[in-house]
Amino acid sequence: ILMFGKIFNLFKKKLKLITHDGTFHADEIFATAALKILFNKRGESFEVVRTRVEEVFKTGDYVYDVGGVYDEVNNRFDHHQPGGAGAYADGIPYSSFGLIWKKHGSEIAGGEEVMEIITEKLVKPIDAFDNGVSITESKSKVDPYIIQRFFESISRPTWEEDVALTDAYFNRNVELAKEILEREIVHTQAKINARAGLIKCYEDAKDKRIVIFDRRYPLGGINKLMPEALFIVSERRHDGVWSLLTIRKTDDPDNFANKKDLPKSWAGLRDEGLQKVTGVSDATFCHNGLWMAVAKTKEGAMKLAQIALES
């Protein structure tokens, strides 16, 4: 049966994915990457064509970020036409990436929940940027180096370079975007899979303010699962030593404030210096940001946690 399926796929029509040529941006890079993941999962063959010739658009199975039409049923995903192609509930307009993700994101990501998380984390920021919508508030003259800027720096030839390199740059960046999207899916699913373990660790904790992890779980969304927790004690996978980690006040990744900092007197201390201040004989390090301390053993990390709790 498997062999028959492979032979059948060889004779199936190769899908034609059409986007515009010339200068490109993060939205069609990620739109192309998303479609490649989709059709690879389905075992369908395809080719990507970059053109602005309207007659060629008619031959496309998917036409995106070009063509002046949004028609989800017929796989036309442009957003440059008058009136655009709609917007999310919060008003952020769709770009080609968001339109394709809206239709196929659940299949690409392996489920609705993963899709929705990646929509907020990756898709909507790219859509907003491509439509000239600011979603960040600048607190200094230093702008965040967002993923769109990253792709700008490597995605196209400068005026001093050969324009013939454009297609090669596009293909290279699509592969990079594909890897980023695939890894975001893996990491997001892993966070979802960790919930049961996190809840059990919390339920097993004698003091709900200090939770011992039996695995090195991700901390995303931890406040909802462990409302009373202030500190995490966890073994590091790469070297076997034990960490004491603080928990932030919110699950907002841009808010670095902790529910309770480690003692100020520990900041930046190592080995004998930290051991002298804490009285913990195997303490080895405390971060200047007062969000992490390290000891060689679980017992040492627990002693540090208890001192931090009572400080």
N, C-alpha and C positions, 0 to 999 in steps of 0.2 A: 504493500500500500504506500509506504514511504517513497519507494522508488518510482511508483506511478505518479505520485504527487510532484516529485522533482521533475519528471519528464513533462508532465502537464504544464508546469510553470515555465518550462523552456519555450513552449509554444504560445503562451499567453501574450497578449499585447503589452508592449512596454509603455508604461504611463509617461506622459510628457508633462513635466512641471515647468511652467513658464513664469519667469520674473524679468524685471528690466535689466538691461546691460548698463555699463558705465559705473559711475559712483554708486556705492551701496552703503547701507546702514545696518544697525543691529537688528532692526525689525525683520527685514527680509533674510538676513543671515540666520536668525533663529527660526523664522518661518520655514526656511529650507531644511534646517536641521530637524525640526519637528516632523516634517513630512518624510524625511529619510528614515527616522526612527519608526514612524508609523508603517511605512511600506516594507521596511526590513522585517518588522514583527509579523506582517501579513505574508511575507515571502513573495512579494510582488516586485517585478523589475521596473525600473524607471530611469529617466534621464532628466537632467536639469538644463533648460535652455534659457539663455539670457538674451533678450531682444526687446526692441521697441516697435517692431514691425507689426501693425495691427492685423494683417492677414494671418500672421503666424499664431496670434492669440486664439483664433478660431480652432486651431488644431490642438490646443492644450487641454489636457484632462484637468489640470489645476492651473489657474492664472492668478497670481497674487502680487500685490504692491504695484500693479500696473493694469491698464485696461479700462479704468474708470467705471467699474461695475462691482457692486457687492451683491452676489446671488449665491447664498450658501448651498442651495440645492444643486446648482450647476457648478459649484466649486470655483466661483469667481470671488476673489478676496482682495479687492482694492479699497482704499479709504481716501483717495485723493479727489474724488468727484465732489461737486457741490453738495454740501450737507453732510459729507463724510459717510461713515458706515455705522453710525450709532455709538453708544457709549455705555460704560459700566454704570451701575446704580449711583456711584459717587461722582459721576460726571466725567471721568477720564475717558477720552475718545479711544476707540479701537484703532490699532494699526493692523497690518497684515498678519503679524504674529498672533495678536489677540484674537482675530477673527478665525484663524485656523485652529488655534488652541480651544476656542469656544466650541467648535464642532468636534474636534478629535482629541482634545486634551485628556479626557477620561480614559480613552483607549491607549493613548500614548503613555500615560502615567500609571496605568494599571488600576485605576479606581478614582471615584469622585473626590474623596478626601485629599488624596495626594494632589490631584489636579487643582483643587481649590487653594491649597497651601502654596503651590508653585505659582498660581495665578497672582496671588498677593505679593509674593517674594520676588518674582522674576518677570512675569509677563506684563503686569500692569506698569511697572516702572519703565520698561522698554517702550510700551505703547505711549505712555505719557510723554516721554522724552521725544519720541518721533513726531508727536503732534504739538510740540512746543508748550507742554504743560509742566510747570514746576511743581514738584511734590516734596521738596525739601526746603527747610528754612536755614539760611546761611547765618552762622553765629560768628564768623570771622571772614577775613579776606581769602581764607583757604577753602576752596571748593572740594567736596568729596570726589575722589577719583572713581567714578562710577563705571559700570561695565561698558556703557556706551562709549565712554572716553577711551577705555582700553582697546575696544575694537576699532575706534577711529585711528589709533596710533599704528595699528598693524594691518588695517584693512584695505588700504588703497595707496597707490603710488603718489608721492609728492609731485609738485610741478617740475621738480628736477629729475624725476625718474621716468622711465619708459611707460607710457600709458598701456602698452601691450601686456604689461604685467597684471592688469586689473583682474582678469579672469582667474589667473593663478592665485592672486590674493584672496579673491572671493571663495574659491574652492577650499583653500587652506583654512579660512576663517569659519566656513560652514562646518568643517570637521571639528574644529575647536569648540564651536558653539554646541555641536552635537554631543561632544564629551561632557561639556558643562551641564547640559540639560539632562543627560543620562545620569550623571552623578548626583544632581539635585533630586532626581526621582529616587535614587537609591538611598540617599541620606534622609529624605522625607519619610519614606516607607520605614526606614530603620527607627526613626523617632516614634512613629506610630506603634511599631512592634515593641518598643521599650516600655510602653505604658503599664502593662500588666506587671512587669518586674519592678518598676518604680513604685507602684501602688503597694506591692507586697513588702518592699523594703520599708516603706513608710508605716505600714500596719505593724510590722515586726519591731519597730523602734521602741525601746523602753521609754525614751524621752523623745517626743516628736520634734523637738527643736534640733536634735542631732540625729541624722539618718545615715546608717552605714549601707553602702552599696555592695551587693554581692557581685556585680559586674560594673564595668565602666560605661554606664548609661549616658546618653546625651541628656542635656539639661533643658532643652527647649520645652516651654509650656509647663515647667515644673511647679509654678506657684498654684496652678489649678489642682494639681495632683497632691501637693504637699503643703497645704495652707499654713501650717504651724512651723514648718522647717526653717531653720536659720543657717545650718551648716550641713555639709555633706562630707563624709569620710569615705575615701575610695582608693583602691589600689591602682597604681599606674601600670598600664599594660607593658610599656616598653622597658621598664627597669625594675618593677616589683616593689618600689618604695610606695609610701602612702601619702596621699594628699588630703589636706583640709581645705574645702572650698566653701566660699560664702554663696548665698543665694541672693539674687537681685530683688529689688522691691517690686519690679514688674517684669513681665515677659517681653517687653519691648526691647529688641536687640540694640537700640540706640540709647537706652537708659542704663548707665553703668552703676547707679546707686545701689548699694547693698542694703538688705534689711538690717544687718548688723556687721560693721567692719571688724576685722581683727584688730587687736590692740595696737595703738599708734607706736608704742615703744618697740614693736617687732619689725617695723618697716625696713626692708632692705638688709636685715641681718642674716648672717650665715653661720653655720656650724657652731663654734665655741661661743660666738657673740649671742646667737639666738638661744643656745643651751643655757647660758648664764642668766639671761633675762627671764626665760620661761621655767627653768628647772627641769626641762625635759631633755634627757641625756642623749637622745638620738635625733633631736630636731636638727634640720640641715639648712632650711631656707624659708624666708617670708618675703613675698612680693611687696614692692613699694606701694602698690595700689591697695594693699591690705585685703585682697580677695583670695589669696592662696598662701598656705604654708605647707611645708613638707617635713616628714619624719621617715626614718628608715623602717619603722614597724607600725602595724595597726594600733598597738597599744600607745605608742608615742603620739600618733595622730589624734587618738581619742583624748589623750591628756591635753594636747593643745586645744582641742575643741572645747573641752570642759573649762579651761582657763579663759578662752575667748568668750564663752557663754556667760561666765561670772564677772567678766571685766566691766 
